[in-house]
Amino acid sequence: MGMDQGSARTPATSLSFRLGVLGAMAEARWAGRIAGHGVKPKHVALLSSLRLGAADSQLELAATLRVAPSLVVLLADQLETLGAVSRERDPGDRRRQRLVLTAVGERLLDDCVGAADALDEELVTALSATERAALTRILGKLAGAEGLPV
């Protein structure tokens, strides 16, 4: 006895599945574009947090990025090797170390923004200008509801 394909449901048409798959595809493409700079998306997320002033200590960055503190230490070590960040003692609390975005880090982040902008244009080629604006607005609203930068 066969199943009626019209009533067979899978998660494949759900919003969460589609956003997940499209997000994974977009991240893989973007990761490929920034790999030549010696960074991965998590590195860029850390650099972005520093630029936005969201956090500057490794513990604060871990909370902001929603990753383990040990990963932030690893990312910071790698970024420091690239010259993109430096570690400085917090003048207000000598026990605390701050991460600071360097001029090299600023340029690296600008290059990654350019790669993201170019990929954005490719991802929305099938959309009209009105649809692009609506998608940007809606994704911003969803991101904000999750506590992400909008």
Contacts in CASP RR format, 6 or more apart in sequence:
PFRMAT RR
TARGET T0000
AUTHOR 0000-0000-0000
METHOD contacts of the structure
MODEL  1
MGMDQGSARTPATSLSFRLGVLGAMAEARWAGRIAGHGVKPKHVALLSSL
RLGAADSQLELAATLRVAPSLVVLLADQLETLGAVSRERDPGDRRRQRLV
LTAVGERLLDDCVGAADALDEELVTALSATERAALTRILGKLAGAEGLPV
11 17 0 8 1.000
12 18 0 8 1.000
26 119 0 8 1.000
26 123 0 8 1.000
27 41 0 8 1.000
29 119 0 8 1.000
30 41 0 8 1.000
30 115 0 8 1.000
30 116 0 8 1.000
30 119 0 8 1.000
31 40 0 8 1.000
31 41 0 8 1.000
33 115 0 8 1.000
33 118 0 8 1.000
33 119 0 8 1.000
34 40 0 8 1.000
34 41 0 8 1.000
34 44 0 8 1.000
34 111 0 8 1.000
34 112 0 8 1.000
34 115 0 8 1.000
37 108 0 8 1.000
37 111 0 8 1.000
37 112 0 8 1.000
38 82 0 8 1.000
39 47 0 8 1.000
39 78 0 8 1.000
39 79 0 8 1.000
39 82 0 8 1.000
39 84 0 8 1.000
39 108 0 8 1.000
39 112 0 8 1.000
42 65 0 8 1.000
42 67 0 8 1.000
42 71 0 8 1.000
42 75 0 8 1.000
43 75 0 8 1.000
43 78 0 8 1.000
43 79 0 8 1.000
43 84 0 8 1.000
44 109 0 8 1.000
44 112 0 8 1.000
45 65 0 8 1.000
46 61 0 8 1.000
46 65 0 8 1.000
46 72 0 8 1.000
46 75 0 8 1.000
46 76 0 8 1.000
46 79 0 8 1.000
46 85 0 8 1.000
46 99 0 8 1.000
47 79 0 8 1.000
47 84 0 8 1.000
47 85 0 8 1.000
47 101 0 8 1.000
47 105 0 8 1.000
47 108 0 8 1.000
47 109 0 8 1.000
47 112 0 8 1.000
48 109 0 8 1.000
48 149 0 8 1.000
49 55 0 8 1.000
49 61 0 8 1.000
49 64 0 8 1.000
49 65 0 8 1.000
50 56 0 8 1.000
50 61 0 8 1.000
50 85 0 8 1.000
50 99 0 8 1.000
50 100 0 8 1.000
50 101 0 8 1.000
51 101 0 8 1.000
51 106 0 8 1.000
51 109 0 8 1.000
52 149 0 8 1.000
54 60 0 8 1.000
54 64 0 8 1.000
54 149 0 8 1.000
55 61 0 8 1.000
55 63 0 8 1.000
55 64 0 8 1.000
56 98 0 8 1.000
56 99 0 8 1.000
56 100 0 8 1.000
57 90 0 8 1.000
57 96 0 8 1.000
57 97 0 8 1.000
57 98 0 8 1.000
57 99 0 8 1.000
58 69 0 8 1.000
58 72 0 8 1.000
58 73 0 8 1.000
58 76 0 8 1.000
58 97 0 8 1.000
58 99 0 8 1.000
59 69 0 8 1.000
59 72 0 8 1.000
61 72 0 8 1.000
61 76 0 8 1.000
61 99 0 8 1.000
62 68 0 8 1.000
62 69 0 8 1.000
62 71 0 8 1.000
62 72 0 8 1.000
65 72 0 8 1.000
76 85 0 8 1.000
76 87 0 8 1.000
76 99 0 8 1.000
79 85 0 8 1.000
79 105 0 8 1.000
80 86 0 8 1.000
80 87 0 8 1.000
82 104 0 8 1.000
82 105 0 8 1.000
82 108 0 8 1.000
83 102 0 8 1.000
83 104 0 8 1.000
83 105 0 8 1.000
84 101 0 8 1.000
84 102 0 8 1.000
84 104 0 8 1.000
84 105 0 8 1.000
84 108 0 8 1.000
84 109 0 8 1.000
85 99 0 8 1.000
85 100 0 8 1.000
85 101 0 8 1.000
85 102 0 8 1.000
85 105 0 8 1.000
86 99 0 8 1.000
86 100 0 8 1.000
86 102 0 8 1.000
87 97 0 8 1.000
87 98 0 8 1.000
87 99 0 8 1.000
87 100 0 8 1.000
88 97 0 8 1.000
88 98 0 8 1.000
88 100 0 8 1.000
89 96 0 8 1.000
89 97 0 8 1.000
89 98 0 8 1.000
90 96 0 8 1.000
90 97 0 8 1.000
90 98 0 8 1.000
101 109 0 8 1.000
124 131 0 8 1.000
124 132 0 8 1.000
124 135 0 8 1.000
127 135 0 8 1.000
140 150 0 8 1.000
141 150 0 8 1.000
143 149 0 8 1.000
143 150 0 8 1.000
144 150 0 8 1.000
END
